[in-house]
Each structure stands twice: as structure tokens, then as C-alpha cells.
Amino acid sequence: MSATTQTQTDSTTQQTTGGCPFGHGAEAATDHHGYEPFNQKNPFPAYAELRKEEPVMFDERIGYWVVSRYDDIKEVFGDWETFSSENAQAPVRERGPQATKIMKDGGFTAYSGLSARVPPEHTRIREIAQKAFTPRRYKALEPDIRAGVVERLETMLARRERTGDIFTDLAYDIPTITILTLMGADTAKIDTFKQWSDSRAAMTWGDLSDEEQIPHAHNLVAYWQECQRLVADAKANGGDNLTADLVRFQAEGGEISDHEIASLLYSLLFAGHETTTTLISNTFRVLLAHRDQWQAIVEDPKKIPAAVDETLRYSGSIVGWRRKALKDTTVGGVEIKAGDGLLLLMGSANRDEDRFDDGESFDITRTNAREHLSFGYGIHYCLGNMLAKLQAKICLEEAVKLAPSLRLRGDGHDIDFRENLSFRVPTSVPVTWDN
């Protein structure tokens, strides 16, 4: 099943922000080529239409230029001096007065770990973070990851009714336990960290009313307080984890503050599992929808890394990311003014047929799948990309051994996705198997 054949659900037009903040509202086109910013059910036909008809389109509903072609997006990512990342973590919808008060009263001062920082600050902090994010740490985690995957698959496969859900039975726990272990956090608090992460996604990239923001604001306060507590604990007690490494580098003269370490945790404890949960879920979802390619990895597990790369291209966890123009410039021949925001549709770029032949088709034998932009490009390229791919690879390796007959329940058309500007997260991946 190609994603282009999925049945699109009806979606209502999102509320506007009350006029374009950059003064383009009067000029903005009313034809959005089928693109709905927050609807992630099946955005790919709209992406294709944008690439063809209006590859740089101003969307007055969100106040951003929407960029959809591969070359344009890669160029923007690569030019950090013109296109700042400072708006990458900004709330899409302004925080209401109640949420703002809750967060202020709770001492919430978290800032982006890396993705919204700019050089030289970004360069300074990333150099220190990279010393902690090492292959040695990944290798140390691998046996526990594999054991956890086997345990959860065996539990699912033991059910008499032969029904399961890859999202909840496998993908939900594994990346969360992995990142909590890496950071030295309490692995018994999976559900709590997931709840905090859901609130962060909703508050930053969602379309919430003032009233809807209130419980999420309380969660973000608690999340930030836990990040600060982890730093204090590492300073007091040390440990063999990434937080303790960062504290040690600081003590050895590394130029990074306690607040910056806590902000790194605030970002990594979110990004380190949310997108990997989605990657694992999408990898199974897409492969099982293409039975011949699932069978190919069953027969030859050496093809699994290529299958993960092709999933990242075809159905990445992040389909849109933001930048801000620092000066008057052009993108794709369209004039962009200083201060304008851009939404870069990596989910569209990854299917651009000027870069990927037959880009709307899923093909694990594709030779250039690793040119996808799902991890970004340039100075902000995802720090945890190797760990994310490792976890998806292990999940597939164990699944083809333990459940080679695994298949989707239904044809996959009815799988829903959370509404969000940037993250394409399936709500379930229902599966069955033979005895």
C-alpha cells in the first residue's frame, strides 16, 4: 500500500492566528492545494500538489511560508546564517494567560537543548554534548535494548487471540526505557515521562485553546523540575550516564551551565524517545503494508538497515520543521523578508522525484534513501540518529525471528495519526500473526 492510496479523512480548516504576523495576509492565496497544517492522516497528495504548483507558499492560517521541495529545504537547512533555528521550539499557538502564569509561578525557564540555539552558543554546547553521545554508550545499551524487545514481543505473541499493537506493545516502552537509562532517570516512570512529552508536543506544535493548554502547562513545570533534579543528583552523586558525563565535563572546565545541562535533558528526554517510538511504529506499519518487502527482510535480515533508511525517507517521524529568515532573501525564487517564518516540509522533500526516482513508492532496495532529510541537515543534524536507527533495527531483527508471519490487521487505511504541525505519529499499529 502506497501512502498516496490511503484514504484521507475529512479535515476542517484550522483557525487562523488572527491575521498574518508578517504583513502578508492580504497577499496570501486562499488555495492551499489541499494542505492542512495539522492534519497528518495522509498529507502526501497535498505535498505533491505543493511541489508542483506552489513550492514556496505562504499559509496565512499559521503565518509561515511552507517550503516543499528537496533542494530548497536542504539549502535553507544548510544556511544557518540566513535562516535561524531560533523559532524551532516556539509555540505554534501563543500561550494563553493561564498557562503562562502556571509556568511562570512554577519556575519554568527551560530552553532548547540544541535545536533552537544558534552559533556560537549552539557550537559550544553541541561540542560538549557530542562527547557524551558516543558509540560506547550505544554499545553498552544494546544488550538491554535487545532483551527488552524480545521480552515485549514474546509477551505479545503469547496471547491466544493473536492480536497486538506494535505501537503500544513494543514501540511505546523500548525507546523510553533506553533514553531514561542513558540519562540516568527512573525507568519506572515511563508513563510519567510519556505524559510530559505529550504535553510538550501539544504545547509547542499543537493547536490548543487557552483552556486546553492548562493541564499541559502543569506537566511542563513538573517535567522541567525533574530535569533540574537530575542535574543536581548527578552533581551530588555522580554516576555512569550521560547526565553525569555532562556534569563531569563541566567540572573539568567545559563551558556549559547547570541550566544548559538541564535544558539538554529537557530536549533529549523528549526527542530521544518520541521520534524513535514513531520510527519503530512506522517501520512496522509500512513494511507490513508491503508484504513482499516484509518477506524480503524475513528471508534476508541483512536488508533491515536499508529498510529503516527507506522508512525514514518514505514515512519519517518529523514531517515539518521551522526556521526564521534573518534578512531579506529568496527561497525557490520567492522573496522572503527578514523576520518571516518558514515551515520546511521534510516529509515532502523526501518524496521529491527530482531527488528520488518514483519517490511516492516504498522500496527498500533504493540506493539513495539515506539522502533523506528526516534528521535535518547541516549544523543541527540530529545528534541521536544512530541510537534511533539502532533501536528500529533491533526491533525488526527480533520480530522477523520470532514472528515472521506478522501482518497488519486490516489494510492500514484506517490507522489514524495525531494532529500536529511537525510530528506524524500513528495512534496504533494493529497486528496479527499465525500460530
C-alpha positions in Angstrom: 0.0 0.0 0.0 1.5 3.3 -1.1 0.8 6.1 1.3 -0.7 8.0 -1.6 -3.5 5.4 -1.7 -4.5 5.8 1.9 -8.0 7.2 2.4 -7.8 10.8 3.6 -10.1 11.8 6.4 -12.2 15.0 6.1 -10.4 17.8 7.9 -11.8 21.1 8.9 -9.9 24.3 8.2 -7.8 25.3 11.2 -8.4 28.5 12.9 -6.3 31.4 11.8 -4.0 33.2 14.1 -6.0 36.4 13.7 -4.1 37.7 10.7 -0.6 37.3 9.3 2.0 38.5 11.8 4.4 39.4 8.9 2.1 41.6 6.9 1.5 39.1 4.0 -2.1 38.3 4.9 -3.7 40.5 2.1 -1.5 38.8 -0.5 -1.9 35.3 0.7 -3.6 32.8 -1.6 -6.7 31.1 -0.5 -5.9 27.9 -2.4 -3.8 25.8 -0.1 -3.5 22.9 -2.6 -5.2 20.5 -0.2 -2.6 21.2 2.5 -3.9 21.2 6.1 -1.1 22.1 8.5 -2.2 20.0 11.5 -3.8 17.0 9.7 -1.3 14.2 9.4 -3.6 11.4 8.2 -2.2 11.4 4.7 -0.6 14.7 3.8 1.4 13.3 0.8 -1.0 14.1 -2.0 -1.1 17.7 -0.8 2.7 17.7 -0.6 2.9 16.6 -4.2 0.5 19.3 -5.3 2.5 21.9 -3.4 5.8 20.8 -5.1 4.1 21.0 -8.5 2.0 24.2 -8.1 3.4 26.4 -5.3 6.6 25.0 -3.8 7.0 28.1 -1.6 3.5 29.0 -0.4 2.5 31.5 2.3 -0.1 29.9 4.6 -1.9 32.7 6.5 -3.5 30.2 8.8 -0.2 29.6 10.6 1.8 32.6 9.5 4.6 30.6 7.8 6.0 30.2 4.3 5.6 26.5 3.5 8.5 25.1 1.6 8.1 21.7 0.0 10.9 20.9 -2.5 14.1 19.0 -1.5 16.7 21.4 -2.9 15.1 24.4 -1.3 14.8 22.8 2.1 18.3 21.4 2.1 19.6 24.9 1.1 17.7 26.5 4.0 18.9 23.9 6.5 22.5 24.5 5.3 22.5 28.3 5.6 22.2 28.9 9.3 23.5 32.5 9.0 20.4 33.4 6.9 17.9 31.1 8.3 17.9 30.9 12.1 16.7 28.0 14.1 15.6 30.3 17.0 11.9 29.6 16.3 12.2 25.8 16.1 10.8 25.3 19.6 8.5 28.3 19.7 4.8 27.5 20.4 2.8 27.5 17.1 -0.1 28.9 19.1 0.6 31.7 21.6 0.3 30.6 25.2 -2.8 31.8 27.0 -2.6 33.9 30.2 -3.5 31.0 32.5 -0.8 28.6 31.1 1.7 31.5 31.1 1.0 32.1 34.8 1.2 28.5 35.7 4.6 28.1 34.1 5.9 31.4 35.5 4.8 30.5 39.0 6.3 27.1 38.7 9.7 28.4 37.7 9.6 27.1 34.2 12.7 28.5 32.4 13.6 25.6 30.1 15.1 26.4 26.8 16.0 24.3 23.8 18.9 21.9 24.3 20.3 22.4 20.8 17.7 22.6 18.0 16.7 26.2 18.6 20.1 27.5 19.6 22.3 29.4 17.2 26.1 29.7 16.9 28.3 30.4 18.8 26.1 29.2 21.7 25.0 26.1 19.7 28.5 25.2 18.7 29.8 25.4 22.3 27.1 23.3 23.8 27.0 20.7 20.9 30.7 20.1 21.2 30.3 19.1 24.8 27.1 17.1 24.2 28.8 15.1 21.4 31.5 14.0 23.9 28.7 12.3 25.9 26.8 10.9 23.0 29.3 8.3 22.0 29.2 4.8 20.3 30.5 3.4 23.5 27.3 4.4 25.2 25.2 2.9 22.4 27.1 -0.3 22.5 26.6 -0.6 26.3 22.9 -0.1 25.9 22.4 -2.6 23.0 22.1 -5.9 25.1 19.4 -4.4 27.3 17.5 -3.0 24.3 17.5 -6.4 22.6 16.4 -8.1 25.8 13.6 -5.6 26.2 12.5 -6.1 22.6 12.4 -9.9 23.0 10.5 -9.7 26.2 7.8 -7.5 24.8 7.5 -9.4 21.6 7.2 -12.7 23.4 4.5 -11.3 25.7 2.5 -10.0 22.8 2.9 -13.3 20.8 1.7 -15.4 23.8 -1.8 -14.0 23.5 -4.3 -16.6 22.5 -6.3 -14.2 20.4 -3.2 -13.4 18.3 -3.8 -9.7 18.3 -1.4 -7.0 19.2 -0.4 -3.4 18.6 3.2 -2.6 17.7 2.8 1.0 19.0 1.7 0.1 22.5 3.2 -3.4 22.9 6.7 -2.6 21.6 7.4 0.9 20.4 6.0 2.8 23.4 8.3 1.3 26.0 11.6 0.5 24.3 12.9 4.0 23.3 11.6 5.5 26.6 13.5 3.0 28.7 16.6 3.5 26.5 16.7 7.3 26.8 15.8 7.2 30.6 18.7 4.7 31.1 21.0 6.9 29.1 20.2 10.0 31.1 20.2 8.3 34.5 16.5 8.8 35.0 14.0 6.5 36.7 12.9 3.8 34.2 9.8 3.0 36.4 8.4 6.4 35.4 7.8 5.6 31.7 4.2 6.7 31.7 5.0 9.9 33.6 7.7 10.9 31.1 5.4 10.0 28.2 2.7 12.2 29.6 5.2 15.1 30.0 6.4 14.5 26.4 2.9 14.5 25.1 2.3 17.8 26.8 5.5 19.3 25.3 4.5 18.2 21.8 1.0 19.6 22.3 2.1 22.9 23.7 4.8 23.5 21.1 3.5 22.1 17.9 -0.2 21.7 18.6 -3.3 23.8 18.0 -4.7 24.2 21.6 -7.2 26.6 23.0 -6.2 28.6 26.1 -8.3 26.2 28.2 -6.7 23.1 26.7 -3.3 24.4 27.5 -3.8 24.4 31.3 -3.1 20.7 32.2 -0.2 20.7 29.8 1.3 23.7 31.5 1.3 21.9 34.8 3.0 18.9 33.2 5.8 21.1 31.7 6.5 22.6 35.1 6.9 19.1 36.6 9.0 18.0 33.6 11.4 20.9 34.0 11.7 20.4 37.7 12.7 16.7 37.1 15.4 17.8 34.6 16.8 20.2 37.2 16.7 17.4 39.8 18.6 15.0 37.6 21.4 17.6 37.2 21.6 18.2 41.0 21.6 14.5 41.6 24.5 13.9 39.2 26.5 16.7 40.8 26.0 15.2 44.2 26.3 11.5 43.4 28.0 11.1 40.0 27.0 8.0 38.0 27.6 6.2 34.7 25.2 8.0 32.5 25.0 10.9 30.1 23.9 13.4 32.7 26.9 12.5 34.9 29.2 12.8 31.9 27.9 16.4 31.2 28.4 17.3 34.8 31.9 15.9 34.8 32.8 17.8 31.6 31.6 20.9 33.3 33.8 20.2 36.3 36.8 19.6 34.0 36.4 23.1 32.5 33.7 22.6 29.9 31.8 25.8 29.2 28.3 24.6 30.0 26.0 25.8 32.8 23.7 23.8 35.0 20.7 25.4 33.3 22.1 24.4 29.9 22.6 20.8 31.0 19.0 20.7 32.3 17.8 22.2 29.0 19.7 19.5 27.1 17.9 16.9 29.3 14.6 18.7 28.6 15.2 18.3 24.9 16.8 14.8 24.9 14.3 13.2 27.2 11.7 14.2 24.7 13.4 13.9 21.3 15.2 10.7 22.4 12.1 8.6 22.6 9.1 10.3 20.9 10.5 10.2 17.4 12.0 6.8 17.9 8.7 5.4 19.1 7.2 6.8 15.9 10.1 5.4 13.8 9.6 1.9 15.1 5.9 2.1 14.6 6.1 3.5 11.1 8.8 1.0 10.1 6.5 -2.0 11.0 3.4 -0.2 9.6 4.9 0.4 6.2 6.8 -2.9 5.8 3.7 -4.9 6.8 1.7 -2.9 4.3 4.2 -4.0 1.6 4.2 -7.8 2.1 6.8 -8.5 -0.5 9.3 -6.2 1.3 8.4 -7.6 4.7 9.1 -11.1 3.3 12.4 -9.8 1.9 13.7 -8.9 5.3 12.4 -12.2 6.8 14.4 -14.1 4.2 17.4 -11.8 4.5 17.7 -9.8 7.7 20.8 -8.0 6.3 18.4 -5.9 4.4 16.9 -4.4 7.6 19.2 -1.3 7.8 18.2 -0.4 4.3 14.5 -0.9 5.3 15.0 1.5 8.2 16.6 4.2 6.0 13.8 3.8 3.4 11.2 4.2 6.2 12.9 7.4 7.3 12.6 8.7 3.8 9.1 7.5 3.0 7.4 8.0 6.4 9.7 9.9 8.7 8.7 10.8 12.3 9.1 14.6 11.6 7.5 16.0 8.5 8.0 19.7 9.1 10.5 21.9 10.9 10.7 25.7 11.3 13.3 28.4 10.5 13.3 32.2 10.6 14.8 34.5 8.0 17.3 36.9 9.5 17.5 39.1 6.4 15.7 39.7 3.1 16.4 36.7 0.8 14.8 34.4 -1.7 13.8 30.7 -1.5 12.8 28.9 -4.7 12.7 32.2 -6.5 10.2 33.7 -3.9 11.1 36.8 -1.9 11.3 36.2 1.8 11.5 39.2 4.2 13.7 39.4 7.3 11.6 38.1 10.2 9.5 35.7 8.2 9.0 32.2 9.4 9.4 29.1 7.2 8.0 25.7 7.7 10.2 23.2 5.9 8.2 20.1 4.8 10.8 17.3 5.0 8.0 14.8 4.5 7.5 16.4 1.1 11.2 16.8 0.3 11.8 13.1 1.0 9.4 12.2 -1.8 10.6 14.8 -4.3 11.0 13.0 -7.6 13.7 15.4 -8.7 15.8 13.7 -5.9 14.2 10.3 -5.5 13.1 8.3 -8.6 9.5 7.2 -8.1 9.5 8.9 -4.7 6.0 8.0 -3.8 6.9 4.3 -3.8 8.3 2.4 -0.9 11.4 0.4 -2.0 14.0 -1.0 0.4 16.4 -1.6 -2.5 16.6 2.2 -3.2 20.2 3.2 -3.4 19.9 6.8 -2.2 17.4 6.5 0.6 20.0 7.8 3.1 19.8 11.2 1.4 16.5 11.8 3.2 16.2 14.9 5.4 14.3 13.3 8.3 17.2 14.0 10.6 17.7 17.5 9.2 20.8 18.8 7.6 23.8 21.0 8.5 24.8 22.1 11.9 21.6 20.9 13.5 21.7 17.3 12.1 20.1 15.0 14.7 22.6 14.1 17.5 20.8 10.8 18.3 20.3 9.5 14.8 22.5 6.4 15.3 20.7 5.4 18.5 17.2 5.8 16.9 18.2 3.6 13.9 19.8 1.0 16.2 16.6 0.6 18.1 14.5 0.2 15.0 17.0 -2.3 13.6 16.9 -4.4 16.7 13.1 -4.4 16.8 12.9 -5.7 13.2 15.7 -8.3 13.7 13.9 -9.9 16.6 10.5 -9.6 15.0 11.5 -11.4 11.8 12.9 -14.2 14.0 10.0 -14.5 16.5 7.1 -13.6 14.3 7.8 -13.9 10.6 4.1 -14.2 9.8 3.3 -10.9 11.4 0.8 -8.8 9.4 -1.4 -5.8 9.8 -5.0 -6.2 11.0 -6.8 -4.6 8.2 -5.1 -2.9 5.3 -3.7 0.1 7.2 -6.1 2.6 5.7 -7.9 3.2 9.0 -4.8 4.0 11.1 -5.1 7.5 12.5 -2.4 10.0 13.2 -2.2 12.6 15.9 -2.9 16.2 14.8 0.3 18.1 14.9 2.3 20.6 12.8 5.5 18.7 12.8 5.3 15.1 14.0 3.5 12.3 12.1 2.6 9.9 14.9 0.3 6.9 14.3 -2.1 6.2 17.2 -1.8 2.4 16.7 -0.3 -0.3 14.5 -2.7 -3.2 15.0 -1.2 -6.6 14.0 -1.9 -10.3 14.0 0.1 -13.5 13.2 -0.2 -17.2 12.6 0.2 -19.8 15.3 
